[in-house]
Amino acid sequence: MKRLRGTGRTAGVLAAAVCAALALPGGARAAGEGGGYAFDDKARRVKGAISNLDAERLTAGQSYRDTIRKDGKLYYRVDLDARQNAYVSVVAVPKPGGKAGYSDGIKVTMQDGSGTNCGYQSVSFGGFGFARPIAAYTHRTIEPDSSACQLAGAYYVLVERTSESDSADWELELRYVTEPGLKTAGPTALPENWASGTPQPPAGGPQRRDGGGGFHDAASLRQGEWRTDIKPGQTMYYRVPVDWGQQIFATAELGSSPVADDYVSSALTLSLLNPARGYVASRDLSYDGDPSTVAFDPERPVAFENRFASDDATNGLRFAGWYYLSATLSPEVAKAYGDKPLPLTLRVNVTGQPRPAPPYDGDAGPFTVTDDDREAAASGLSGPQAARSATLTVVGVAGIGVGTVLVLGLGAWWLLARRASGAGPTPG
């Protein structure tokens, strides 16, 4: 009987593990639920320095949060080797409803110890007139024919904010990731021929899929037509797995409204960002109450050699992984059409057959597309939900294993008990 009680404790532990996995918090939610941007709930607080020599060191694979003032400049430190590429992204999150001038935005730069700029990206609100979350990144890229920023050592990430209209503090979400170098150098020239046509709209009709409130809980999409509703001032986030050699095409359509027919310039902004959360492209549409559509221009397939291109869009399509789409509806829409949501449809095409990854000298990390990623895209799982699903799968497999052991153990115990009592096996 003692053995049976021990078995009961094992089963109890298994049941507790299953319940705990099911009860894990987080996951995708409708964008704007609870108000504003959805920060990574595992992000650590960090304090940017005003001098590079006082900068706190960031750890690869970790997210961070900070606050930046108007016209502020903040430094962070990353320690790099001479083999891996490094990327630091920054999401700037103004207070909802704030105004924005044309040049308001952020600039993110990486520098070595001598002050040489290794790379930078500037993103502004442009002429949209309203504040919203925007993202930019900087990187140190290992290049065969370059001597700048190639050595191991301390590097510094400088985040600069430019503000004309908004004096309030902005929240920041930072993320630092690395990409392994190559075992053997590959081509650096861009292919001359590539498919530059726009594919037919995806078939199958619209399916409901609400976006997340940030990069962390972005809802997953695969090729298809996806329907949601978006409120004035709201930003929704989605992610799409795009493998090596594939192209992503995206269109946003804002549905008609019966309320009014006023004209709103730059009513919706659609942005594309890469797996390192670097800005790739954005488009905006105007709205007068009738259906209105905007689409990205055709871009090159995802390829390693794209990183050697001079234009930002091609340069950003440098690796496979989760590409992000964000859609923001201007708060100005509420003045003409009220604060109720408007219907929004995203049409996503991913074309081309996946090609082999470059010969990375190590784990590709986030710069790959796995079967699990494709399953998450089919089911709409956010990153946290996909992680919990994987946890439950492991627990389920472990449960099957423990259950099998319990059955076999009970059977052996029963046979031994019968033999000890002098009884033979039960006739079949």
Secondary structure per residue as TSV (DSSP state, phi and psi in degrees):
chain	resnum	aa	ss	phi	psi
A	1	M	-	360.0	-30.7
A	2	K	H	-61.4	-39.0
A	3	R	H	-64.4	-38.0
A	4	L	H	-65.1	-38.4
A	5	R	H	-67.4	-38.4
A	6	G	H	-62.2	-40.0
A	7	T	H	-62.3	-39.0
A	8	G	H	-62.7	-37.1
A	9	R	H	-65.6	-39.0
A	10	T	H	-61.0	-45.5
A	11	A	H	-63.3	-37.1
A	12	G	H	-64.8	-40.1
A	13	V	H	-62.1	-42.9
A	14	L	H	-60.7	-46.7
A	15	A	H	-60.9	-41.2
A	16	A	H	-63.3	-38.7
A	17	A	H	-64.0	-42.4
A	18	V	H	-62.2	-46.0
A	19	C	H	-63.2	-40.9
A	20	A	H	-64.3	-40.2
A	21	A	H	-64.5	-40.8
A	22	L	H	-66.9	-27.5
A	23	A	T	-92.1	2.6
A	24	L	-	-58.1	137.3
A	25	P	-	-80.6	172.9
A	26	G	-	95.5	-165.9
A	27	G	-	108.0	174.8
A	28	A	-	-69.2	148.9
A	29	R	-	-143.0	165.3
A	30	A	-	-63.9	136.2
A	31	A	T	-59.7	138.8
A	32	G	T	86.1	-8.8
A	33	E	T	-65.5	121.5
A	34	G	T	86.5	-7.8
A	35	G	S	88.8	122.4
A	36	G	S	84.0	-170.2
A	37	Y	-	-71.5	142.6
A	38	A	-	-95.4	100.9
A	39	F	-	-73.2	156.2
A	40	D	-	-61.8	121.1
A	41	D	T	-72.3	-6.9
A	42	K	T	-104.5	8.3
A	43	A	-	-68.8	139.1
A	44	R	E	-93.8	147.4
A	45	R	E	-77.1	133.7
A	46	V	-	-135.4	153.9
A	47	K	-	-118.7	110.8
A	48	G	-	-63.5	145.5
A	49	A	B	-99.6	156.3
A	50	I	S	-87.2	-12.1
A	51	S	S	-124.2	139.9
A	52	N	G	-61.6	-31.2
A	53	L	G	-74.3	-11.2
A	54	D	G	-104.0	6.6
A	55	A	-	-69.8	139.2
A	56	E	-	-76.1	147.7
A	57	R	B	-86.5	133.9
A	58	L	-	-93.3	148.1
A	59	T	-	-106.3	135.4
A	60	A	T	-61.7	138.1
A	61	G	T	86.8	-0.9
A	62	Q	-	-108.8	145.1
A	63	S	E	-99.7	151.5
A	64	Y	E	-137.0	158.9
A	65	R	E	-128.0	145.6
A	66	D	E	-153.9	179.1
A	67	T	E	-131.4	138.8
A	68	I	E	-126.4	137.7
A	69	R	-	-87.8	173.1
A	70	K	T	-59.6	131.6
A	71	D	T	59.6	24.7
A	72	G	-	-78.1	157.5
A	73	K	E	-134.5	125.4
A	74	L	E	-128.8	140.4
A	75	Y	E	-112.1	143.8
A	76	Y	E	-135.3	157.2
A	77	R	E	-116.7	141.0
A	78	V	E	-131.2	135.7
A	79	D	E	-99.3	117.8
A	80	L	E	-114.0	150.4
A	81	D	-	-92.1	-169.2
A	82	A	S	-103.6	16.8
A	83	R	S	-120.3	-36.6
A	84	Q	-	-96.8	149.8
A	85	N	E	-84.8	148.2
A	86	A	E	-129.2	140.3
A	87	Y	E	-133.8	131.3
A	88	V	E	-125.4	119.2
A	89	S	E	-104.7	151.7
A	90	V	E	-134.7	123.8
A	91	V	E	-102.3	121.2
A	92	A	E	-96.7	127.6
A	93	V	E	-122.7	95.3
A	94	P	-	-70.7	165.9
A	95	K	-	-66.5	139.8
A	96	P	T	-57.1	141.3
A	97	G	T	85.4	0.6
A	98	G	-	-74.9	155.3
A	99	K	B	-84.1	160.0
A	100	A	-	-145.0	130.7
A	101	G	-	-81.2	170.7
A	102	Y	T	-59.9	-39.6
A	103	S	T	-98.6	3.5
A	104	D	-	-62.8	135.5
A	105	G	E	169.2	-157.8
A	106	I	E	-134.1	155.0
A	107	K	E	-130.4	131.8
A	108	V	E	-121.2	124.4
A	109	T	E	-128.8	143.2
A	110	M	E	-111.6	133.9
A	111	Q	E	-129.1	150.5
A	112	D	-	-89.2	-175.6
A	113	G	T	-65.5	-18.1
A	114	S	T	-92.7	0.8
A	115	G	-	88.9	4.7
A	116	T	-	-70.7	131.1
A	117	N	E	-77.0	121.2
A	118	C	E	-86.9	-29.4
A	119	G	E	176.9	153.8
A	120	Y	E	-154.1	162.8
A	121	Q	E	-147.1	134.5
A	122	S	E	-115.2	134.2
A	123	V	E	-133.8	132.7
A	124	S	E	-127.0	170.2
A	125	F	-	-77.2	-16.6
A	126	G	G	67.5	-147.2
A	127	G	G	-91.5	17.9
A	128	F	G	-74.9	-24.6
A	129	G	-	80.9	2.4
A	130	F	B	-138.3	147.9
A	131	A	-	-82.1	146.2
A	132	R	-	-159.6	164.7
A	133	P	-	-62.8	131.6
A	134	I	E	-130.3	153.1
A	135	A	E	-132.1	144.5
A	136	A	E	-145.0	162.7
A	137	Y	E	-142.0	164.6
A	138	T	E	-132.0	161.0
A	139	H	E	-153.8	154.8
A	140	R	E	-110.9	116.4
A	141	T	-	-110.6	129.5
A	142	I	-	-74.2	121.2
A	143	E	-	-125.3	131.8
A	144	P	T	-57.2	-37.2
A	145	D	T	-104.9	19.9
A	146	S	-	-114.9	146.8
A	147	S	-	-109.7	-14.0
A	148	A	T	-84.2	136.8
A	149	C	T	59.7	34.4
A	150	Q	-	-106.9	-12.1
A	151	L	S	-88.1	158.9
A	152	A	S	-73.7	150.4
A	153	G	E	149.3	-168.0
A	154	A	E	-83.1	131.5
A	155	Y	E	-122.7	156.6
A	156	Y	E	-126.4	133.8
A	157	V	E	-102.3	120.8
A	158	L	E	-106.8	121.8
A	159	V	E	-108.0	121.0
A	160	E	E	-119.0	137.2
A	161	R	E	-112.9	132.0
A	162	T	E	-111.9	129.3
A	163	S	-	-139.7	131.4
A	164	E	S	-110.5	-37.1
A	165	S	S	-111.3	-24.6
A	166	D	-	-112.8	116.7
A	167	S	-	-96.4	-5.9
A	168	A	S	-74.6	156.0
A	169	D	-	-66.0	149.7
A	170	W	E	-111.6	141.8
A	171	E	E	-82.6	148.1
A	172	L	E	-122.8	142.4
A	173	E	E	-121.5	119.5
A	174	L	E	-112.1	147.5
A	175	R	E	-144.4	134.1
A	176	Y	E	-118.2	123.5
A	177	V	E	-133.8	158.0
A	178	T	E	-121.7	156.7
A	179	E	E	-127.3	127.0
A	180	P	-	-65.4	154.3
A	181	G	-	-74.6	-177.3
A	182	L	B	-100.1	145.7
A	183	K	S	-66.9	-40.5
A	184	T	S	-133.9	141.2
A	185	A	-	-65.8	140.6
A	186	G	-	-109.5	-172.4
A	187	P	-	-67.3	150.4
A	188	T	-	-115.7	-11.4
A	189	A	S	-86.3	140.6
A	190	L	-	-74.3	140.9
A	191	P	-	-59.4	141.4
A	192	E	S	-75.6	-31.5
A	193	N	-	-111.8	130.3
A	194	W	-	-155.1	156.3
A	195	A	-	-73.8	107.9
A	196	S	-	-104.8	5.3
A	197	G	S	-83.1	160.5
A	198	T	-	-94.0	127.9
A	199	P	-	-72.6	166.0
A	200	Q	-	-65.0	151.7
A	201	P	-	-58.4	147.3
A	202	P	-	-62.8	143.6
A	203	A	S	-89.3	169.3
A	204	G	S	108.8	-11.7
A	205	G	-	81.9	166.4
A	206	P	E	-73.9	145.2
A	207	Q	E	-124.5	145.3
A	208	R	E	-73.7	130.7
A	209	R	-	-158.0	104.6
A	210	D	-	-81.6	142.9
A	211	G	-	-81.9	166.7
A	212	G	B	-85.4	176.5
A	213	G	S	-96.0	-0.4
A	214	G	S	-169.0	-177.5
A	215	F	S	-62.4	-38.7
A	216	H	T	-61.7	-40.6
A	217	D	T	-114.4	26.0
A	218	A	-	-56.4	135.3
A	219	A	E	-76.1	139.6
A	220	S	E	-82.6	142.7
A	221	L	-	-130.6	150.1
A	222	R	-	-117.3	-174.4
A	223	Q	S	-58.1	133.5
A	224	G	E	158.7	-174.1
A	225	E	E	-113.9	123.3
A	226	W	E	-124.3	128.8
A	227	R	E	-111.8	136.3
A	228	T	E	-150.9	-176.0
A	229	D	E	-128.9	138.6
A	230	I	E	-128.7	136.0
A	231	K	-	-92.3	153.6
A	232	P	T	-57.1	131.9
A	233	G	T	86.7	-3.1
A	234	Q	-	-92.7	144.6
A	235	T	E	-120.4	128.8
A	236	M	E	-111.8	144.2
A	237	Y	E	-121.3	135.8
A	238	Y	E	-131.6	162.1
A	239	R	E	-137.0	143.9
A	240	V	E	-132.1	126.5
A	241	P	E	-75.4	126.8
A	242	V	E	-128.6	118.7
A	243	D	-	-90.7	171.2
A	244	W	T	-55.7	133.8
A	245	G	T	84.8	-4.3
A	246	Q	-	-98.5	157.1
A	247	Q	E	-116.9	145.0
A	248	I	E	-112.8	133.2
A	249	F	E	-125.0	138.9
A	250	A	E	-143.9	139.2
A	251	T	E	-130.3	139.9
A	252	A	E	-118.1	131.3
A	253	E	E	-122.2	123.2
A	254	L	E	-94.1	123.4
A	255	G	-	-75.4	168.9
A	256	S	-	-72.1	158.7
A	257	S	-	-128.3	136.5
A	258	P	S	-86.3	-1.1
A	259	V	S	-78.1	-50.4
A	260	A	-	-154.4	178.5
A	261	D	-	-132.4	34.3
A	262	D	-	-72.9	153.5
A	263	Y	-	-95.2	129.0
A	264	V	E	-122.9	116.3
A	265	S	E	-76.3	142.0
A	266	S	E	49.7	53.7
A	267	A	E	-73.1	-34.3
A	268	L	E	-131.7	136.3
A	269	T	E	-116.6	126.4
A	270	L	E	-113.9	124.6
A	271	S	E	-123.1	149.8
A	272	L	E	-120.2	131.0
A	273	L	E	-132.0	152.5
A	274	N	-	-90.5	178.8
A	275	P	T	-61.6	-20.5
A	276	A	T	-91.4	10.0
A	277	R	-	64.5	34.3
A	278	G	-	-92.7	143.1
A	279	Y	E	-66.2	133.8
A	280	V	E	-113.2	-53.0
A	281	A	E	-163.8	162.9
A	282	S	E	-151.3	152.4
A	283	R	E	-139.3	154.0
A	284	D	E	-134.7	156.1
A	285	L	E	-126.8	151.8
A	286	S	E	-96.0	162.4
A	287	Y	E	-143.2	135.7
A	288	D	S	-131.5	21.2
A	289	G	S	97.4	-18.9
A	290	D	S	-94.2	161.3
A	291	P	-	-55.4	138.0
A	292	S	E	-139.0	139.6
A	293	T	E	-129.2	144.3
A	294	V	E	-137.9	146.0
A	295	A	E	-140.6	151.7
A	296	F	-	-73.3	148.4
A	297	D	-	-67.0	150.6
A	298	P	-	-59.6	132.4
A	299	E	-	-117.1	165.0
A	300	R	-	-64.6	157.3
A	301	P	-	-62.7	154.3
A	302	V	-	-62.9	126.4
A	303	A	-	-155.3	147.9
A	304	F	G	-60.2	-40.0
A	305	E	G	-71.1	-11.1
A	306	N	G	-59.8	-25.9
A	307	R	G	-65.8	-15.4
A	308	F	G	-92.9	3.6
A	309	A	-	-79.8	155.3
A	310	S	S	-87.0	-27.2
A	311	D	S	-84.7	144.6
A	312	D	H	-61.5	-40.8
A	313	A	H	-63.0	-50.2
A	314	T	H	-66.0	-43.2
A	315	N	H	-58.8	-34.5
A	316	G	H	-74.2	-18.8
A	317	L	-	-90.8	53.1
A	318	R	-	-98.5	-9.0
A	319	F	S	-154.2	160.3
A	320	A	-	-78.3	166.3
A	321	G	E	137.5	-161.0
A	322	W	E	-81.8	117.0
A	323	Y	E	-95.9	143.0
A	324	Y	E	-108.9	140.2
A	325	L	E	-116.9	131.4
A	326	S	E	-123.7	140.1
A	327	A	E	-127.7	126.1
A	328	T	E	-121.9	129.2
A	329	L	E	-97.8	126.1
A	330	S	-	-60.6	139.6
A	331	P	T	-64.8	-17.0
A	332	E	T	-64.8	-22.9
A	333	V	H	-62.0	-32.4
A	334	A	H	-64.1	-30.9
A	335	K	H	-67.0	-33.0
A	336	A	H	-96.6	-31.9
A	337	Y	H	-123.8	5.7
A	338	G	-	84.8	172.4
A	339	D	S	-94.4	11.7
A	340	K	S	-78.0	154.7
A	341	P	-	-65.3	152.2
A	342	L	E	-109.0	149.1
A	343	P	E	-71.1	135.4
A	344	L	E	-130.9	133.8
A	345	T	E	-122.6	130.6
A	346	L	E	-107.8	129.6
A	347	R	E	-113.3	120.9
A	348	V	E	-120.0	129.1
A	349	N	E	-119.2	134.6
A	350	V	E	-123.3	110.6
A	351	T	E	-111.7	159.8
A	352	G	S	94.6	147.5
A	353	Q	-	-81.6	138.0
A	354	P	-	-58.6	140.2
A	355	R	-	-110.2	162.2
A	356	P	-	-60.8	146.8
A	357	A	-	-69.9	156.6
A	358	P	-	-64.0	163.1
A	359	P	-	-76.1	74.8
A	360	Y	B	-64.8	142.7
A	361	D	S	-95.5	63.0
A	362	G	S	143.8	-178.5
A	363	D	-	-67.9	129.4
A	364	A	-	-71.3	-13.4
A	365	G	T	61.5	-127.9
A	366	P	T	-76.7	-3.9
A	367	F	S	-97.8	55.8
A	368	T	S	-158.2	166.8
A	369	V	-	-124.1	122.7
A	370	T	-	-107.1	169.9
A	371	D	H	-62.1	-35.9
A	372	D	H	-63.5	-36.8
A	373	D	H	-63.5	-42.5
A	374	R	H	-65.5	-36.9
A	375	E	H	-66.4	-39.9
A	376	A	H	-63.8	-39.4
A	377	A	H	-65.1	-36.7
A	378	A	H	-68.6	-35.9
A	379	S	H	-94.4	-11.7
A	380	G	T	85.8	12.9
A	381	L	-	-68.9	138.5
A	382	S	-	-77.3	175.2
A	383	G	H	-57.9	-51.1
A	384	P	H	-61.5	-38.5
A	385	Q	H	-65.4	-41.0
A	386	A	H	-63.7	-38.5
A	387	A	H	-64.5	-40.9
A	388	R	H	-67.7	-36.8
A	389	S	H	-61.9	-41.5
A	390	A	H	-64.7	-38.0
A	391	T	H	-62.9	-43.8
A	392	L	H	-65.1	-34.9
A	393	T	H	-63.6	-44.1
A	394	V	H	-63.2	-44.3
A	395	V	H	-63.0	-39.1
A	396	G	H	-64.0	-44.0
A	397	V	H	-62.9	-42.0
A	398	A	H	-62.9	-36.4
A	399	G	H	-64.4	-40.7
A	400	I	H	-62.5	-42.0
A	401	G	H	-63.1	-45.4
A	402	V	H	-64.6	-39.5
A	403	G	H	-62.3	-41.2
A	404	T	H	-63.5	-43.1
A	405	V	H	-61.9	-40.3
A	406	L	H	-62.4	-45.3
A	407	V	H	-63.3	-47.6
A	408	L	H	-64.0	-40.0
A	409	G	H	-64.9	-42.0
A	410	L	H	-64.4	-39.1
A	411	G	H	-63.9	-44.4
A	412	A	H	-64.3	-40.9
A	413	W	H	-61.7	-40.8
A	414	W	H	-64.9	-43.4
A	415	L	H	-64.1	-42.9
A	416	L	H	-63.6	-38.4
A	417	A	H	-64.5	-39.7
A	418	R	H	-68.1	-40.6
A	419	R	H	-66.0	-39.9
A	420	A	H	-62.4	-29.4
A	421	S	T	-89.6	-0.6
A	422	G	T	88.3	3.6
A	423	A	-	-84.9	143.4
A	424	G	-	-84.8	177.2
A	425	P	-	-65.2	149.3
A	426	T	-	-67.9	133.7
A	427	P	-	-60.1	143.2
A	428	G	-	-87.7	360.0
